[in-house]
Structure formats: C-alpha cells, structure tokens
Amino acid sequence: GVDPVLSLYQISKSFQLGAPVLRDLSLQVETGTVVCLLGPSGCGKTTLLRLVAGFEEPDAGEIYLIKRLVSRPGLVVPPEQRHVGMVFQDYALFPHMTVSQNIQFGLFRWPAAWRRTRLTEMLRLVGLEGMAERYPHELSGGQQQRVALARALAPAPQLLLLDEPFSNLDVHLRQQLREEVQAILVQAGITTILVTHDQEEALSFADMLAVIDQGQV
C-alpha cells in the first residue's frame, strides 16, 4: 500500500515539572485522509500538532513524514523543511501585508511567474478573487480564515494542520465555514489533521477520529 504521510512512534512530551502531556503516543495518518484529534482542553492535542510541525521537540519517540525521519531525540528537522502547512487558532496573518502578500509568503523561493500563477489558483480555491489587495483588518473573520488556509496550502505541503480553526467564530458562521473548508480540502486533495474539542465538528469532518485522553490515543 501507499506509505502513510505521517507516522508517530511512542511520542512522549512533558513541560517543566508537569505531568507528561503525551505518553508513548503512536499514530499513523494515511494519504488523503482527514484525521481529527478530539479531546478536552489541555489533553495534548495542540502539543501534538506543534511536534509534527517542528515547533516543539518530543522528549522521546520518532516522527516520520513520508518515510523521512524528521524528529527523534537529538535530531530535529526545522519547520520550514518539513513540507507541513499550519493554520493557527488566531490565523496569525501578517497585518501589514495584503492578502496577496500573505498568500505568497511561503513562495519566496519560487520563480515570480509561478508565484503569480499559484496566487491566482489559491484565490480561486478559497473564493477570494478580487480581494488580493485588501489588508487583513479589512476582512471578516471568515475571510481571514480563508486567507490563512490559502497561505498554508500555497507551497503545496504534504500535510495540513488545523488547530481549532473555527473556535473564534460564531455558531452560524462556524457551520458555513466548516462546509467551505471541507470542500476546499477535498478539492485540494490534501491530507489533514484537525484539532478540535467539538465532537460534532470532529464527526462531520473526520475520515478517522483519534480521541486523546491522558496523553494517549
């Protein structure tokens, strides 16, 4: 069969003096699937995403992205070399950059003509044509989220990580955006991990549900 996009083997992580956040956690994410990490606040879901992205190091265990070892004690491949896209809870858009500059942020190594083509594709994918020269503060929360999604998808990552992406939105908007984002992910055909504490959201989104409890799946 096809190799999993992500393999976690016996990952453990503690922060100073605390109980372990993750203990001996193993998980595989197959190509083209949407996996939801579901669990209460503080159960380690976000920590797990940060380990996969490379913003944190595990205390023990190994992380593979498409068969490539990216993390084990003493070896850490930095985030920008992992081909992983991430959308943070607060979107983390650059306020002084336009929509177009935000989306192209990860494409600085690409030739200019490719960047322009990719920008056009991304604006179309997230339905923001005509918004390219706006600044984040001129956009609604839902539009900001779509810019963050386009920025994460622009460099064609092998894996997309979404950290509670709908939690800052009101209920009506949340439902609508969930459906929009789902459609975008299907169209992009991208393997995705979504972190949420909302059971309904997880069930509507997931091909596979990983419930995290006391640091384990």
LOZA-519667 format. One record per residue (C-alpha): residue number from 1; x, y, z. Coordinates in steps of 0.5 Angstrom, whole numbers, plus 500, padded with zeros to 3 digits. Last residue first. Example, Ala and Ser with C-alpha at 12.3 -4.5 7.8 and 13.67 -1.06 7.14 Angstrom:
2
2/527/498/514
1/525/491/516
//
This chain:
217
217/490/516/543
216/495/517/549
215/497/524/553
214/491/523/559
213/486/522/553
212/486/524/546
211/481/521/541
210/483/520/534
209/478/520/529
208/479/518/522
207/475/520/516
206/474/527/520
205/470/533/519
204/463/532/521
203/465/527/527
202/470/532/529
201/465/538/529
200/460/535/532
199/465/533/538
198/468/540/539
197/474/540/543
196/478/540/536
195/485/539/533
194/485/538/525
193/490/534/522
192/490/534/514
191/492/530/508
190/491/534/502
189/486/533/496
188/486/541/494
187/479/540/492
186/477/536/498
185/481/541/503
184/477/547/500
183/470/543/500
182/472/542/508
181/474/549/509
180/467/551/506
179/463/546/510
178/467/548/516
177/466/556/514
176/458/555/514
175/458/552/521
174/462/556/524
173/459/562/521
172/452/560/524
171/456/559/531
170/460/565/532
169/467/564/530
168/474/564/535
167/473/557/535
166/473/555/528
165/481/553/527
164/482/549/533
163/489/548/530
162/489/546/523
161/495/542/521
160/496/541/513
159/501/535/511
158/505/534/504
157/505/542/503
156/504/545/496
155/507/552/498
154/500/555/497
153/496/551/502
152/498/555/508
151/497/561/505
150/491/559/502
149/488/557/509
148/490/563/513
147/487/567/507
146/481/563/508
145/481/565/516
144/481/572/514
143/475/571/510
142/471/568/516
141/474/573/521
140/471/579/516
139/477/583/512
138/479/590/512
137/484/588/518
136/487/583/514
135/489/588/509
134/486/588/502
133/490/588/495
132/488/581/493
131/481/581/495
130/478/581/488
129/479/573/488
128/477/571/495
127/474/564/493
126/478/560/497
125/481/556/491
124/480/562/486
123/485/566/491
122/490/560/491
121/490/559/484
120/491/566/482
119/497/566/488
118/500/560/485
117/500/563/478
116/503/569/481
115/508/565/485
114/510/561/478
113/512/567/474
112/516/570/480
111/520/564/481
110/519/560/487
109/524/561/493
108/519/567/496
107/513/562/496
106/512/562/503
105/509/569/504
104/505/569/497
103/499/568/501
102/500/574/506
101/503/578/500
100/496/577/496
99/492/578/502
98/496/585/503
97/502/585/509
96/502/590/515
95/497/585/519
94/501/579/518
93/496/573/519
92/497/569/525
91/490/565/524
90/488/566/531
89/487/559/532
88/493/557/528
87/493/554/521
86/499/550/519
85/502/547/513
84/508/542/513
83/513/541/508
82/518/539/513
81/524/544/512
80/521/550/514
79/519/547/521
78/526/545/523
77/529/538/522
76/530/536/529
75/535/530/531
74/538/529/538
73/532/526/541
72/528/524/535
71/525/528/529
70/524/529/522
69/525/522/520
68/523/521/513
67/518/516/511
66/513/521/508
65/514/525/515
64/517/521/520
63/516/523/528
62/520/519/533
61/520/518/540
60/522/521/547
59/523/528/550
58/519/531/543
57/521/537/540
56/517/543/539
55/516/548/534
54/517/542/529
53/510/542/525
52/509/535/528
51/511/537/535
50/507/543/535
49/501/539/532
48/502/534/538
47/502/540/543
46/496/542/540
45/492/536/542
44/496/535/549
43/490/534/553
42/490/541/556
41/483/543/553
40/478/536/552
39/479/531/547
38/479/530/539
37/485/530/534
36/481/529/528
35/484/526/522
34/483/528/515
33/485/523/510
32/489/524/503
31/495/519/505
30/494/516/511
29/496/518/518
28/499/514/523
27/499/515/531
26/503/513/537
25/503/516/544
24/508/514/549
23/506/519/554
22/504/526/552
21/503/532/556
20/507/529/562
19/506/531/569
18/509/538/570
17/515/540/573
16/517/544/566
15/514/541/560
14/513/534/558
13/513/530/552
12/513/523/550
11/512/520/543
10/512/513/542
9/512/512/534
8/509/518/530
7/508/516/523
6/505/522/518
5/504/521/510
4/503/514/511
3/506/510/506
2/502/507/500
1/500/500/500
//
